[in-house]
Amino acid sequence: MPTTPIEFGLNSFGDVPTDGSRTLSDAETVRLVVEEAKKAEAVGLDVFSLGEHYREGYVDSATPVLLAGIATATERIRLGTAVTVLSTNDPVRLYNEFSTLDALSNGRAQLVLGRASQTQSFPLFGYNLEDYETLFEEKLDLFMKLQREMPVTWEGTVRAPLVEQTLHPTMRPGGIPTWIGVGGSPNSVIRAARYGLPLMLAIIGGEPHRFAGHVDLYHRALDQFGLPRQPVGQHALGLIADTDEEAAETWWHSWQPLITMMGRERGFYPPTRERYELELATGALFVGSPETVAQKIVRMTKELQISRFDLKYDIGGLPVDARARTIELFGTKVAPRVRELLAAEGDEPQHDEHASHDLYRIGSTHA
């Protein structure tokens, strides 16, 4: 069957940037994200994805609306999420939003579903954090049934039941590509395998190779469930500039205050320059020149057996021109260089481009 080489995606959380000495408004940032998605398509990237946050400094709280705007401004690039907080979304509404997006974009919609690393949406929409696991498990079950089994009869504890329900507009046969985002929980890895869904590793700190065990667990679980191998992707943070020095210095000025804030909220280590430079050298930050970033992606491709690499290019306060340069270099320099290096070594990952679509036709007996 036909195969495709490693794919490259661009992820945005709608972080508000600066332009000279001025911080952009929320409205300006929304319009900028649309322009950046257009640029991502122009430089040949495969996917553009938006996160979902509900706090100051981010403008991605209405992800399907923003993706719909991008859909009308682009023609080829696929449009997804990074991630959708399924626990505080209604699966029926989510189906309707993304079936509409898929129709509007002529079949370019996809999703990464996650449980949420930031929890502002729980009190905002009236959910209890004590129900964290139940909300995600039941809503994932319903959302996948809606994609795979229309009409749907379903009953759970987190929303009203459905009886022989068909939603419109209907999705394409089998549904849209749906990944499970994992930040480190083995249970989440097994859940992705149980549903036969691709795995997206969110690696934002530390040494990425520590996730190799998660990938092995995922493959063994798929085998145990009797399901075909699925793609594995990596979501990472980074910035690309003409030189390593320029990239490191530019990123530090935005990364340092962000990690300081997150440290207060979550108990992260203090963002010293020494720790920062170690993160650049061996950790999860993909910050540097095109060659440096390409070489690091190649290492991760081998260590984690990934067939998709997504770069989160925006971070609060980052200059607009630095974001634009990252997009340009990622598409025109880094992606071709990674493919060249992998092809030269005969290691370029291959996956069946139809595999995940075929699995959507499998019922929920594996769930």
N, C-alpha and C positions, 0 to 999 in steps of 0.2 A: 504494500500500500504506500501511497505517497508520504514522504516525510518532510519536515521542515527543520532548518537549523535553529540555533539558539535565537530567542526573541528578546527584544529590548523594549522596556516600557519606561515611561516617565510618570512619576507619582507626585501629586500636589496635595497639600492639606489646605490650600488657600491661605498660606501664611502672608500676612501683610508686609510688604517690602518697603524699602526707602528709595528715594530718587534724589540724589544729592543730599541736602540736609533736611529733606522733607519726608515725612511718613505718608504713604498713600492712604486715601480714605478706603473704607470698605467697598464702596461702589467702584472706585477706580481699580481695586484689586480684583474684583469679580471680572471686570472687562479685560484686565491684564491676563488672567488665567485663560480666557478664551483665545487671546492672541498667542499665548505661549503654546496652547494645544495646536493651533494652526502652524506654528513654527516647528513643533515636534513632527507633524506630518510632513512638512516641507523638507526636513532633513532626513527623512526615511525611517523614523522610529515606528515601532509596531503597535504600541498601545499607549493610551493616555488615561490615567486613572486619578480619581479624586477621593479623598478621605471623607470623614464625617465627624465634625467637632462642634461643640456648643460652648465656646469660651472666647474671651477677647483675644484678638490677634489672628483669628481664623475666619474665613468666609465660606466654608464648605458645608454649612449646615443644611442646605437644600441641594444635595448632590444631584439627584435626578434632573432638577431644573437646570442646573449649570451644565450638566452633560448634554441635555437637549439643545441648549444654546450652542455648544461645541459641535454637536451633530450637524446642525444647519450650516456651520461655517467650515466644515471639513468634508472629505469624500472617502478617504481610505482608512485612516487610522482607527483602530478599534478603541472602544470607550468603556471604561470599567470603574471599579471602586477600589479603595485602598485604606480602610475596609469599610463595608457597611455594617453598622452595629445592629445585627439582627435581633438581639435581645430586646431592644426598645423600639423596633419597627414592627408594624403589623404585616405578616406575610402576604395577606391578600392585597393590601395597598402596595406593598413592594412589588408583587407580581404585576399589578396593573401599571405601575410606574415604569418598570423595566421592559414589559412587553411593548409599551408605547414607545420607549426609547429605541428598542430594537427595530420596530417598524419605521420610526422616523429616520434612523441611521442606516436603513437597508441592511440589517443583520450584523451590526457592529457592536452590539451591547454585550457586556459580560459583568461578572460580580466577583468580588472577594468578600466572603462573609466572616465576621469575627464576633467575639463576645465582648469586646471593648477593653482597652487598656486605660482609657480615661472614662470616668463614670458620670460625667455631668448630665448625660441624657436620662439617667435613671430617675432622679428626683424631678427633672424637667417634665417628663412625660408620665410621672406618677407610678413608677415601678420601684419595687423593693430590692435592694442589693442582696438580700437573703435568698431571693429567688433566681440568682445569677445563672446557675446551671440549668434549672428547670426551664427558664425562659428560653435559653438558647436551644436546648435539646428539642423541646416541643415545637418551637417555631421553625427550626431547621427541618424537622420531620414534615411539617405542613407545607413549607415552601417547596421542598423537593417533590412532594406529592402533587402539588399544583403544576409543577413543570412536567412531571412524568405520567400522570394518571388521569387527566381531565376526562369526564367530570369527577369531582372529588367528594368523598364522604369522609369526614374527619371529626374526631372529638378529643379534646384535651382539657387542661386546667387553666390555660392562660388566655383563652379567648372563646368566643361563642363557637359552637360546632357548625360544621358545614354538611349539607345533605345534597348529594348529586349536583354540586355546584360547578358551573362552567363560567370562567371569567373572560372578559373581552376588553381590549383586543387580545386574541390568543397569541401565545408565543409561537415561534417556528417549531416544527415537530422535534420533540426531544428537549425543548427548552434552550436556554442560553448557557454558555460556559460559566460554571460556578465553582470557584475555588474556596477552600477553607484556609483562612489566615491563622497562623500559629505563632505565638510568641515564646514558646518554650514548654508548654504542657504536653506530656506524652499522651494524656487522655484525648486531647484535641487531635493529635496525630492519628490515633486509632479511630476516632470519630470520622475524620476525613476518609480514611481507608474503608470504613464500614459503609459509607455512602458512595464509595467509588468516585470521590471527587479529587481533583488536583490539589496539591499542597503548596501554599505560599508561606515561606518562612520569613517572619519579620525579625530581622537581625539588626539591632540598632546600637549594640554595644558589646564589648568583649571580643573574643576571638571567634570568628564565624565557624571555624572547623569543629567547634564543640557541638554543632548541630548535626554532624555526620551521623551520630547515633539515632537522631530523630528520623533521618532519611532512611536508614537501615530498618528501623522499626516500622516505618510506613510501608516500605516494600514488602517486608515480611507479613504485615497485616493484610495487605492486598492479596498476597498469595494465599493466606489462610482463609480469606473470604471468597477465594476463587474468582477474583476480579483482575482484569488486565492492568498492567503498569500504567501509571498516570504521570503527567508532567509534575516536576517540582520546580518552584520558582523561589527567588530570593528578593526581598524588599530591603533596600539599604539606603543610608543617607550619604550625600556627598556633593561635591562641587568640583568642576573641571575648569582649569584655567590654562594659560599658555605655559606656565612653569609651575613646578611643585611649590616653590616659595610663595608665589602669588596666591595660589589656591589655599595653602595652609593659613596664610595671614588673613585672607578675606573671610574664610570660614570661621576662624577663631573668634572674630569680633561679633559674630551672631551666635555661634555655638556656646561660647562661654556664659553669656547671660541666660540662655535657655537652660543649660545644664544646672546652673546655679538655682534657677527657679524650680526645676524638676527635683533637684536634690532636697530642697525644702519640703516639697510635697511627698516625695517617695523614698527619701533616705539614700539617694545616690551619692557616690563619692564626690568630693569637691573637685571642680574642674581646674586642676592645676595645669600649667603648660607642659610639665613633664608627662603627666598622664595623657594629655591631649596628643603629644607627639608619639607616644607609645601606641595610642589608638590609630593614628595614621599609619604607623609602620606595620603593625600586626593585627590591629583590631578591625572593627566593623565600619569605620568611616572610609568612604571611597573618595578621598580628597587628593587632588594632584593634577599633574599634567596628563594629557591623553594617554601617553605610553605607560605611566605609572598606574593609572586607573585600569587600563586594559589588561596589564599584567596581573593585577590583583583579581580582576573578574575571571581571568583564565584559571587562576589558582582555585577560586571558589567553585568554578564550573566542574573542576576535577574532584575536589574534595567533597562537594555536596551533591554531585550528579544533577546539577540544575540544567534546565532547558529554557529558562526565562530569567532575565535579570531586570529588576525594576529599580530605578534610581529616584529617590525623593530629592528633588533639586532645590526646593524652596525651604527656607527657614526664616523665622521672624527677623525682620530688620535687614535681611540681605539686600544689597543693592540690585535694582532692576537690571542693570547691565551685566552684573555677574550671573544672574539667573539666565539671561538670554545667551550669554557666552557658553554656559554649561550645556544648554540645550543644543546649541550649534555643534560644539565639540563632541558631545555624546553621540549625536547622529552621524556626523561626517568623519570623525576620527576614531573614536573609541569602538563603536560597534563594528566597523569594517576591520579594525586591527584585531579585535578579539576573534572574529571569524577567521581571519587570516592565520593567526597563531594556532587556533584549534585545528584548522584544516591541515596546516603544515605538519602537525604532530599526529594527525589521524584520530583526534580525540573529540571532534565536534559532536556534541550530543544530538541525537535524533529522536523525535517522537512522532507518533502517528497523529497527524492533524485532525483526524476524525475520531480518535479514541474517546475523548471526553464527551463528544456529542453522542456517540453510540451508547455510552453508559446511561445517558438520561432516559433511554428507552427501557432500561431495566427497572422493574418495579421496586417498591420499598421493602421487599423481602430481605434485602441485605442490610437494611437500616437498623 
